[in-house]
Amino acid sequence: MRSAPLLITLALAAFGARADGQTVKFSVNGMVCAFCAQGIEKRLVRMPETGPLYINLARKVIAVEPKPGQRIDVDKVKAEITEAGYDVTQVETVAQSVADIRATMKRK
């Protein structure tokens, strides 16, 4: 039997669904410097539904949390990242907040 996060990830990939009130983590290839992260961040903060976000260059991860009452449109965020020149290799919806993800990655 598959785990719940994997099923959610598969459902999002299959249907291009929205992540209702949950943080979405994107694994991204091509981010190599602070300038890369800054370019992606500028694009994502302009989106009306995106709230806090976290970019980890070393792990090539972008975590995006929706604003209260909003949901993340995974396809739109993925398109912004791709249009900025980067490849999204994996998308995962998680129950953690961006702050929790940041704290966890700092400990590792």
Sine and cosine of phi, psi and omega as CSV:
sin_phi,cos_phi,sin_psi,cos_psi,sin_omega,cos_omega
0.00,0.00,0.65,-0.76,-0.03,-1.00
-0.99,0.13,0.46,-0.89,0.02,-1.00
-0.97,0.24,0.37,-0.93,-0.03,-1.00
-0.87,0.50,-0.72,0.70,0.01,-1.00
-0.87,0.50,-0.59,0.81,0.01,-1.00
-0.92,0.39,-0.65,0.76,0.03,-1.00
-0.90,0.44,-0.65,0.76,0.04,-1.00
-0.90,0.44,-0.70,0.72,0.01,-1.00
-0.87,0.49,-0.70,0.72,0.01,-1.00
-0.91,0.42,-0.64,0.76,0.02,-1.00
-0.90,0.43,-0.67,0.74,0.03,-1.00
-0.89,0.46,-0.67,0.74,-0.01,-1.00
-0.92,0.39,-0.64,0.77,-0.07,-1.00
-0.95,0.30,-0.62,0.79,-0.13,-0.99
-0.94,-0.35,-0.07,1.00,-0.04,-1.00
0.87,0.49,0.54,0.84,-0.12,-0.99
-0.95,0.30,0.16,-0.99,0.06,-1.00
-1.00,-0.05,0.51,-0.86,0.06,-1.00
-1.00,-0.08,0.97,-0.23,-0.09,-1.00
-0.94,0.34,0.97,-0.26,0.10,-1.00
0.88,0.47,0.27,0.96,-0.02,-1.00
-0.89,-0.46,0.41,-0.91,0.05,-1.00
-0.97,0.25,0.61,-0.79,0.03,-1.00
-0.89,-0.46,0.77,-0.63,0.05,-1.00
-0.97,-0.26,0.75,-0.67,0.03,-1.00
-0.90,-0.43,0.77,-0.64,0.16,-0.99
-1.00,-0.02,0.77,-0.64,-0.16,-0.99
-0.75,-0.66,0.78,-0.63,0.11,-0.99
-1.00,-0.08,0.56,-0.83,0.09,-1.00
0.96,-0.26,-0.24,0.97,0.06,-1.00
-0.98,0.22,0.89,-0.47,-0.05,-1.00
-0.78,-0.62,-0.18,0.98,-0.06,-1.00
-0.52,-0.85,0.13,-0.99,0.01,-1.00
-0.90,0.45,-0.53,0.85,0.04,-1.00
-0.89,0.46,-0.64,0.77,0.06,-1.00
-0.86,0.51,-0.77,0.64,-0.03,-1.00
-0.88,0.48,-0.65,0.76,-0.01,-1.00
-0.90,0.44,-0.65,0.76,0.02,-1.00
-0.89,0.45,-0.68,0.73,0.03,-1.00
-0.92,0.40,-0.70,0.72,-0.02,-1.00
-0.86,0.52,-0.70,0.71,0.02,-1.00
-0.85,0.53,-0.65,0.76,0.00,-1.00
-0.92,0.38,-0.69,0.72,-0.11,-0.99
-0.96,0.28,-0.58,0.82,-0.02,-1.00
-0.94,0.33,-0.33,0.95,0.05,-1.00
-0.97,0.23,-0.27,0.96,-0.01,-1.00
-0.96,0.26,0.71,-0.71,-0.10,-0.99
-0.91,0.42,-0.42,0.91,-0.07,-1.00
-1.00,-0.05,-0.20,0.98,-0.08,-1.00
-1.00,0.07,0.72,-0.70,0.07,-1.00
-0.96,-0.29,-0.77,-0.63,-0.01,-1.00
-0.87,0.49,0.57,-0.82,0.10,-1.00
-0.63,-0.78,0.33,-0.94,-0.04,-1.00
-0.63,-0.78,0.73,-0.68,0.04,-1.00
-0.84,-0.55,0.81,-0.58,0.03,-1.00
-0.90,-0.44,0.96,-0.28,-0.03,-1.00
-0.90,0.44,-0.68,0.73,-0.06,-1.00
-0.87,0.49,-0.63,0.77,-0.03,-1.00
-0.99,-0.12,-0.08,1.00,0.02,-1.00
0.84,0.54,0.75,0.66,-0.06,-1.00
-0.83,-0.56,0.66,-0.75,0.15,-0.99
-0.84,-0.55,0.81,-0.58,0.06,-1.00
-0.91,-0.41,0.75,-0.66,-0.04,-1.00
-0.80,-0.60,0.79,-0.61,0.02,-1.00
-0.94,-0.34,0.64,-0.77,0.02,-1.00
-0.97,0.24,0.39,-0.92,0.15,-0.99
-0.93,0.38,0.39,-0.92,0.02,-1.00
-0.81,0.59,0.74,-0.67,0.01,-1.00
0.98,0.18,0.02,1.00,-0.01,-1.00
-0.95,-0.30,0.11,-0.99,0.10,-0.99
-0.67,-0.74,0.49,-0.87,0.00,-1.00
-0.99,0.11,0.82,-0.58,0.12,-0.99
-1.00,0.04,0.98,-0.20,-0.11,-0.99
-0.83,0.55,-0.68,0.73,-0.02,-1.00
-0.90,0.44,-0.64,0.77,0.01,-1.00
-0.92,0.40,-0.69,0.72,0.01,-1.00
-0.91,0.42,-0.70,0.71,0.03,-1.00
-0.86,0.51,-0.65,0.76,0.02,-1.00
-0.90,0.44,-0.64,0.77,0.04,-1.00
-0.89,0.46,-0.69,0.73,0.00,-1.00
-0.91,0.42,-0.69,0.73,0.00,-1.00
-0.91,0.41,-0.68,0.73,0.02,-1.00
-0.91,0.42,-0.42,0.91,0.06,-1.00
-0.97,0.23,-0.16,0.99,0.07,-1.00
0.96,-0.28,0.31,0.95,-0.05,-1.00
-0.86,-0.51,0.40,-0.92,-0.02,-1.00
-0.98,-0.21,0.83,-0.56,0.09,-1.00
-1.00,0.05,0.87,-0.49,-0.06,-1.00
-0.98,-0.20,-0.35,0.94,-0.01,-1.00
-0.39,-0.92,0.57,-0.82,0.06,-1.00
-0.78,-0.62,0.73,-0.69,-0.02,-1.00
-0.63,-0.78,0.76,-0.65,0.10,-1.00
-1.00,-0.05,0.76,-0.65,-0.06,-1.00
-0.77,-0.63,0.40,-0.92,0.00,-1.00
-1.00,0.09,-0.17,0.99,-0.03,-1.00
-0.97,0.25,0.46,-0.89,0.12,-0.99
-0.99,0.13,0.24,-0.97,0.06,-1.00
-0.87,0.50,-0.64,0.77,0.01,-1.00
-0.88,0.48,-0.66,0.75,0.03,-1.00
-0.91,0.42,-0.66,0.75,0.02,-1.00
-0.89,0.45,-0.71,0.71,0.02,-1.00
-0.85,0.52,-0.74,0.67,-0.01,-1.00
-0.89,0.46,-0.66,0.75,0.01,-1.00
-0.90,0.43,-0.69,0.72,-0.03,-1.00
-0.94,0.34,-0.50,0.87,0.05,-1.00
-0.94,0.34,-0.53,0.85,0.00,-1.00
-0.96,0.28,-0.41,0.91,-0.08,-1.00
-0.99,0.12,0.00,0.00,0.00,0.00
